[in-house]
Amino acid sequence: MLDVPTRRYWSGRMAFVVLILTTISSGGVATAQFAAEPEASDDLEVPGNASPIALEFSVSEVAAPDRLWVDERGLHIRNLAGIDIVSGDITGTATSSTNIGWTAPCNAETLTCRGAQLSFQELTITDDTGEWTGYVQLLIEPGAGADRLTGILVGRRGNTGQVLYLNKVVERSDTSLAVVGYRIDRAKPVGGVNLTSEACLHDATTATGGFLASHPADDSGPLQLTLTRGIDAALGLAVAARFEGQHGTMEGVALERETTAGGSSGHFVLLGGNSSYSGYLGFGRTGSQLVESDSCIGGYALHSFWIGEVYLGGAGH
């Protein structure tokens, strides 16, 4: 393992590293560019309490990371702090602290790697009304097409009762990142939701199992999970969930960061579905624990809970 002390590294390669490490705000390494049409965010039928949004983050300041090293898994960067200017449907400033994992093989001299690059960011946007705070995960995978973005930011102070769900990169450069998603607002009727689940891991990216739900219509049934995680636990976990219940199919997304060995916590959003779940939106907090399980072929199961509120603002309610 090559461990690069922050001060010595920063003084010797500052210009080059700023270019590379603007990953956090620009969405990727300087040599990897991607653009998509703004209308790409059309995969969610938008009820009355979810509004499409477009945001652009422009780098204002980038500080030295707390730590950076290269080992057999790849390049690791810890606590890279940044300040961005935010424009678009929300205007203000954003502060961030980001961990990055860039998968091997790597060149220890140039600090570049050939594999996928995953960043997990704690992000706070401050506007004239209040704050939006939460997590953003970004995956850039050479040869895999579009970048994959998942962001869940919970409103605070004047923005309480709202959540930003960011799900697509529109454009990125060395110093800016344009994204689209949805703002979910509280609407009536309001109900509590408590989803508990157990899913067997088949590999690093897929799991299946079952769920129990307590909410305006209690439900249960099969569960399918798609997981996105990096080369170490500090890069967080993004979960896309499909709940196939007796009352219909419901979609949801969660973002969590490591808390204890095998454990994580964070936020979720519910994104509607079919039948009784048409227009079924909501958000809340999550927790997961990876445990050994004799009943799973792969030997491990993921136990999770999603607790929050739902807002039935769409058609069919």
Residue pairs with C-beta under 8 A, 6 or more apart in sequence:
1 69
1 70
1 71
1 72
2 69
2 70
2 71
2 108
3 67
3 69
4 68
4 69
4 70
4 111
6 64
6 65
6 66
6 67
6 68
7 64
9 17
9 68
10 17
10 64
13 111
16 110
16 111
17 111
18 62
19 30
19 174
20 29
20 30
20 111
20 112
21 62
21 65
21 77
21 80
21 100
22 30
22 59
22 62
22 174
22 175
23 29
23 98
23 100
23 117
23 119
23 138
23 140
24 62
24 80
24 82
24 96
24 98
24 100
24 119
24 121
25 57
25 58
25 59
25 62
25 82
25 84
25 96
25 175
25 176
25 177
26 59
26 172
26 173
26 174
26 175
26 176
26 177
27 34
27 138
27 140
27 147
27 149
27 169
27 172
27 177
28 34
28 117
28 138
28 140
28 147
28 172
29 112
29 117
29 140
30 174
32 117
32 140
32 142
33 172
33 173
34 140
34 146
34 147
34 169
34 171
34 172
35 170
35 171
35 172
36 146
36 168
36 169
36 170
36 171
37 170
38 54
38 170
38 180
40 168
40 170
40 180
41 52
41 167
41 168
41 180
41 181
41 182
43 167
44 50
44 182
44 271
44 272
45 272
45 278
45 279
45 314
46 52
46 182
47 187
47 272
47 279
47 281
47 313
47 314
47 315
48 187
48 313
48 314
49 184
49 185
49 186
49 187
49 281
49 311
49 313
49 314
50 182
50 183
50 184
50 185
50 281
50 313
51 182
51 183
51 185
52 180
52 181
52 182
53 88
53 89
53 90
53 164
53 180
53 181
53 182
53 183
54 88
54 89
54 170
54 178
54 179
54 180
55 86
55 87
55 88
55 89
55 90
55 166
55 178
55 179
55 180
55 181
56 86
56 87
56 88
56 176
56 177
56 178
56 179
57 84
57 85
57 86
57 94
57 176
57 177
57 178
57 179
58 84
58 85
58 87
58 175
58 176
59 82
59 84
59 175
59 176
60 82
60 83
60 84
60 85
60 93
61 82
61 83
62 80
62 81
62 82
63 80
63 81
63 82
64 80
65 77
65 78
65 79
65 80
65 81
66 78
66 79
66 80
67 76
67 77
67 78
67 79
68 75
68 76
68 77
68 78
68 111
69 75
69 76
70 76
70 106
70 108
70 111
72 104
73 101
73 103
73 104
73 231
73 232
74 101
74 102
74 103
74 104
74 106
74 113
74 115
74 231
75 100
75 101
75 102
75 104
75 106
75 111
75 112
75 113
76 99
76 100
76 101
76 231
76 232
76 234
77 98
77 99
77 100
77 101
77 102
78 99
78 234
79 97
79 98
79 99
80 97
80 98
80 99
80 100
81 95
81 96
81 97
82 95
82 96
82 98
83 93
83 94
83 95
83 96
84 93
84 94
84 95
84 96
85 93
85 94
86 92
86 93
86 94
86 125
86 127
88 178
89 183
90 125
90 127
90 132
90 164
91 127
91 128
92 125
92 126
92 127
92 128
93 125
93 126
94 123
94 124
94 125
94 126
95 123
95 124
95 126
96 121
96 122
96 123
96 124
97 121
97 122
98 119
98 120
98 121
98 122
99 119
99 120
99 121
99 234
99 235
99 236
100 117
100 118
100 119
100 120
100 235
101 117
101 118
101 119
101 230
101 231
101 232
101 234
101 235
102 112
102 113
102 115
102 116
102 117
102 118
103 113
103 114
103 115
103 116
103 117
103 118
103 230
103 231
104 113
104 114
104 115
105 113
105 114
105 115
106 112
106 113
106 114
107 113
114 142
115 142
116 139
116 140
116 141
116 142
116 144
116 230
117 139
117 140
117 141
118 137
118 138
118 139
118 140
118 228
118 229
118 230
118 231
118 235
119 137
119 138
119 235
120 135
120 136
120 137
120 230
120 234
120 235
120 236
120 257
121 135
121 136
121 137
121 138
122 133
122 134
122 135
122 257
123 132
123 133
123 134
123 135
123 136
123 151
123 153
124 131
124 132
124 133
125 131
125 132
125 133
125 153
125 164
127 159
129 157
129 158
129 159
130 155
130 156
130 157
130 158
130 159
130 160
131 155
131 156
131 157
131 159
132 153
132 154
132 155
132 156
132 159
132 164
133 153
133 154
133 156
134 151
134 152
134 153
134 154
134 164
134 255
134 266
134 267
135 151
135 152
135 153
135 236
135 255
135 256
135 257
135 266
135 267
136 149
136 150
136 151
136 153
136 166
136 255
137 149
137 150
137 151
137 228
137 235
137 236
137 238
137 255
138 147
138 148
138 149
138 169
139 147
139 148
139 149
139 228
140 147
141 148
146 168
146 169
147 169
147 172
148 228
149 166
149 167
149 168
149 169
149 179
150 166
150 167
150 228
150 238
150 253
150 255
151 164
151 165
151 166
151 167
151 179
151 181
151 255
152 163
152 164
152 165
152 166
152 253
152 254
152 255
152 266
152 267
152 268
152 269
152 283
153 163
153 164
153 166
154 163
154 267
154 283
155 161
155 162
155 163
155 164
161 185
161 186
162 183
162 184
162 185
162 186
163 183
163 184
163 267
163 269
163 283
164 181
164 182
164 183
164 184
165 181
165 182
165 183
165 184
165 253
165 269
165 271
166 179
166 180
166 181
167 180
167 181
167 182
167 253
168 179
168 180
168 181
169 177
169 178
169 179
170 178
170 179
170 180
171 177
171 178
172 178
184 269
184 281
184 282
184 283
184 311
185 311
186 309
186 311
187 281
187 311
187 312
187 313
188 311
188 313
189 216
189 311
189 312
189 317
190 309
190 310
190 311
191 215
191 216
191 309
191 310
191 312
192 214
192 215
192 307
192 308
192 309
192 310
193 213
193 214
193 215
193 270
193 282
193 284
193 306
193 307
193 308
193 309
193 310
194 213
194 214
194 215
194 305
194 306
194 307
195 211
195 212
195 213
195 215
195 243
195 252
195 304
195 305
195 306
195 307
196 211
196 212
196 213
196 303
196 304
196 305
196 306
197 209
197 210
197 211
197 212
197 223
197 241
197 302
197 303
197 304
197 305
198 209
198 210
198 301
198 302
198 303
198 304
199 207
199 208
199 209
199 210
199 223
199 225
199 301
199 302
199 304
200 207
200 208
200 209
200 293
200 295
200 296
200 297
200 298
200 300
200 301
201 207
201 290
201 296
201 298
201 300
201 301
201 302
202 208
202 297
202 298
203 298
204 227
204 229
205 226
205 227
205 228
206 224
206 225
206 226
206 227
207 224
207 225
207 227
207 302
208 222
208 223
208 224
208 225
209 222
209 223
209 225
209 301
209 302
210 220
210 221
210 222
210 223
211 220
211 221
211 222
211 223
211 243
211 245
212 219
212 220
213 219
213 220
213 243
213 245
215 310
216 310
216 312
217 247
217 276
219 243
219 245
219 246
219 247
220 245
220 246
221 243
221 244
221 245
221 246
222 244
223 241
223 242
223 243
223 244
224 241
224 242
224 244
225 239
225 240
225 241
225 242
225 302
226 239
226 240
227 237
227 238
227 239
228 237
228 238
228 239
228 240
229 235
229 236
229 237
229 238
230 236
233 258
233 264
234 257
234 258
236 255
236 256
236 257
236 258
236 264
236 266
237 254
237 255
237 256
237 257
237 264
237 266
237 288
238 253
238 254
238 255
239 253
239 254
239 255
239 256
239 288
239 304
240 251
240 252
240 253
241 251
241 252
241 253
241 254
242 249
242 250
242 251
243 249
243 250
243 251
243 252
243 273
245 277
247 275
247 276
247 277
248 273
248 274
248 275
248 276
248 277
248 278
249 273
249 274
249 275
249 277
250 270
250 272
250 273
250 277
250 280
251 270
251 271
251 272
251 273
252 268
252 269
252 270
252 271
252 306
253 268
253 269
253 271
254 266
254 267
254 268
254 269
254 286
254 304
254 306
255 266
255 267
255 268
256 264
256 265
256 266
256 286
256 287
256 288
257 264
257 265
257 266
258 264
259 265
259 287
262 289
262 290
262 291
263 287
263 288
263 289
263 290
264 287
264 288
264 289
265 285
265 286
265 287
265 288
266 285
266 286
267 283
267 284
267 285
267 286
268 283
268 284
268 285
268 286
268 306
268 308
269 281
269 282
269 283
270 280
270 281
270 282
270 283
270 310
271 281
272 278
272 279
272 280
272 281
272 314
273 280
276 316
278 314
278 315
278 316
278 317
279 312
279 313
279 314
279 315
279 316
279 317
280 310
280 312
280 314
280 317
281 310
281 311
281 312
281 313
281 314
282 308
282 309
282 310
282 311
283 308
283 309
284 306
284 307
284 308
284 309
285 306
285 307
285 308
286 304
286 305
286 306
286 307
287 304
287 305
288 302
288 303
288 304
288 305
289 302
289 303
289 304
290 300
290 301
290 302
291 300
291 301
291 302
291 303
292 299
292 300
292 301
293 299
293 300
293 301
295 301
